[in-house]
Amino acid sequence: MVINLNLCQNFKYKIMQRFKNKFALITGGTDGMGFATAQQFINEGGKVIITGRRKEKVNKAVEKLGENAFGIISNAGNMKDLMNLQSEIRKYTGTIDLVFANAGYGKFVPIEYIDETLFDELFNVLVKGTFFTVQQVLPLMKSGSCVIFNTSVATEIIIPNSSIYSSAKSSVQSFIKTFAAELTDRKIRVNGVSPGHIKTNIFNNTGLNSEQIEEAVKNIITTIPFKRQGEPSEVANAVLFLASKEASYIHGTEIIVDAGISAMK
């Protein structure tokens, strides 16, 4: 069999340039899944705006990502920041082709110890923050653009002490279908990714120390079919597939990236 190397190289170039002249907004893009998605989007020809709560982390991430990355200091749980998001984005671009609504974190507390402050904190960041992020960016989105929500395996499996986190993520999951229904006429595709146990800093806001986090991760790994945590890049691959032309007929659904843990429960 004769292999045409020119065709192979052209195909590889097209894949690597899927997002040429495209602009993405990735909330919570300073590390983990958001950062990995930003990195890959840029590698494939695009430009990215990332958001984060801390100036030093945003600046450090932008420096790592290079000249095609831009940063906005924005807290997904702060309505003032959310209402300023569109004007901040306009400093860099007038159009957004992809919104990856990724910002968030988890706190895992037994039912009897949950108070209103914790309840409001998680819902403000995960539900209100996600909703108003997309709402504020919609005027910058045109036909052919897409929204991708970050949900969680917590909506599909039982995770002790996650009653507030999983209910908040279930609300985000519901946005996939409702936003898809409303944005169809504008030809804006809406989908989601549902990550399983990924190597991120999700435990950093739980109050656990490093030893407790390490022990929790060890216990989690025993429940995963592949016996390992997923890499942020593995979620990024799913996000960018959904954002690409290859997914042009996929709308109102989510890709589960969890090593099969929710299917084999």
N, C-alpha and C positions, 0 to 999 in steps of 0.2 A: 504493500500500500504506500502511495506517495503522499506525503504531508506537505501542503503548501504553507511554508513558514510565514509568508507575507500575510496570508489570511489569518493565521493564528495570532500574529502580532497586531493586526488590525482589530481583531475581536477583543484581545486583551486591552488595547487602547480604549476601545469603546466602553468596556466595562469600567476601566479606571477613570473615565471621564463622564460617568453617568450624570453627574451633578454640575457640569460645567455651566457657568453663568447662573447658578442657582444660589439662593440665600436661605439659610436655615436659622431658626431660633430654637435653642435648646435650653430649657430651664434646668437649673441644678446641674450645670455643665462643667463644674470645676473638678469633678472626679467621678469615679465609678462608671456607670452605664452612660451618663450624659457626656462625660469627657471622651469615652471611647467612641461614641457616636459622632461627636464633633470631629475627632481626629480622622475617622474614616471618611466622613463627608468631605472634609478638606482634601484628603488624599485622592478623592475621586473628582476633584475639580471644583468643588463648591466653596462658598464662604459661610462663616458661622458667627452668630452672636450667641454667647453663653451668658447665663445669669447665675448669680450666687449672692449669698447674704454678706459675705466678708470680702472687703476690698483686697486684702493681701492674697487671698485664695484665688479670686477672680484674676488679678494681675498675673499671678504665677502661672495659672492655667493658660491664659492668653499668650504669655511668653513661650510656653511649651508648644502651643499649637501653631504659632508662627504668624506671618503677616496677613493671612486670610482669616484671622480670628479677631473678634472684638468682644469686649466685656461690658456688662451692665450690672451695677450693684443693685440688686432687687430681692426683696424678701417675699416669697410666695404667700406668706401669712399676713402680709401688711397691705391693707387696701390702698393706702396712699401710693406705695410703690407700684402696685398693680395698675392704678389709674394713670400713672406716669409712664408706663411701659411703652405705649405706642410712640409717644414723643421722643423717648430715649432711642427707640429703634430707628426712627426717622433721621437720626444723626448719622446713620451708617447706610441706610437703604430705604427706598420707598416701597419695596415689595418684599414679601416673605413667601417662599415656595414650600417650606416645611416648618411646621411647629411640632416639636417633640416635647409634650408637656410631661416633664420627667421629675421636676422638683418635689422633694418630700423625704420623709424619714419615718421610722417607726418607734413607738414606745409600747412596751409589752408589760401590762400590769393586770393582776387579778381583779376580778369584778369588784370585790369589796373595797379595794383601795383606789378605785378610779374616782376622781372628783371632776367638778365642772371645768376647772382650769385645764386639766389634761384633755378632757373631751373637746373643748373648744380649740385647744392648740392643734390637735391632729385634724379636726374638720376644717379649721381655717387654712391650714397649709395644703392638705391633700384634696379637699373638695372645693372650698371657696377659691383657693389660689389657682387650682387647675381651671375651674370654670371661667373666672375673670381673666386669666391669662389669654385663653383662646378668644374670649369675647373681645378683648381689647386689640388683638392682633388681626382679627377677621377683616377689618377695612383695608389691610395691607395685602390681603390674599386674593389671588386671581384664579380664573378657571385653570384647572390642571394642578393646583397646589394641593397640599394634604395636611391633615392633622393626625398625629399619632399620640394616643394616651398611654401612659405607663400604669398598668393595673398591678396585679400581684397574684401569685399562687395562693395567697391567703383567702381569696374569694372562692377557691375550689376545695381546699382541704382544711382540716381542723388543726389550728395552731393555738395551743393554750395561751391564755393571757393576751389574746389579740382581738378582743371583742370590738374595741374602738377602731383599731387600725384596719381590721378586715371589713368592717361596715363602711368606713370611709372609702376604702379601695373599691368596695362594691358599688358605691355611688359613682366613682370615676368610671367603673366598668359600664354603668348604665348610660353614661354620656356618649359612649361609642355609638349606640344605636340612635339615641335621640338627636345628637348632633348630625349624624349621617342623614337622618330623615330630613332635617331642616336645611342642610347644605347641599343636597343632591342637585337642586335646580341651579346652583351656582357652580356645579361641576368641581366641587372641593371634596376629595375623598377623605373619609374618616375611618380610622382603624385603631387598633391597640396592640400592645405587646404585654404578655403576662409572664413576667420573669419568675422563676423558681428561686432557689437559694444561690445567689450570685455573690462573688467576692466584692463586696462594697463596704461602705462605712455605716450600714444601716443600724448597727448596734451602738454607734458612738453617742447617740442621744438617749440611751436607755438608762444611764447611770451605773452600768456594769463596769467593773475594772477590767484590765486587759486579760487577767487570768480567767475571770468569769466568762468573758467573751470567747476566749479560746476553748473553754470547756463546752460552752453552748454550741459552738461551731462543730466540735467533735461529735456531739450528740446528734446534731442535725445531719451530718454526713452519713451516719449509719442508716438514715431513712431514705437516702437518695439512691435511685436505681443504679446510677453510674458511680456511686461512692466518691463523689467529688463535688465541690461547688462549681457553678458555671463561671466562665470568664465574662467580664463586661463586654468584651469584643463579640461574644456569641449573641448577646442581646442586640448589640449595635448592628450585626449582620441582618437580624430580623427587621429592625427598624428601617434600615436603608433599603432592604428589599421592598417593604411596604411603601416607601417613599419613591421608588423607582418606576419607570415605565413598565417593567416586568410585572408589576402588580396593578396594572391599569384597570383590571376588572374585579379587584378586591375592594370591598366597601362595606362598612358596618360590622366588621368582625374583628377578632383578635388572634394573634399567633401566640401559642403557649410555648415558652422556652424554659422548660423545667425538668429536663431529663426524664420525663414520663411520670413524675411523682404524683401528679393529679389524676393521671389515667390509670395508675396502678394502685390507687389507695384502697 
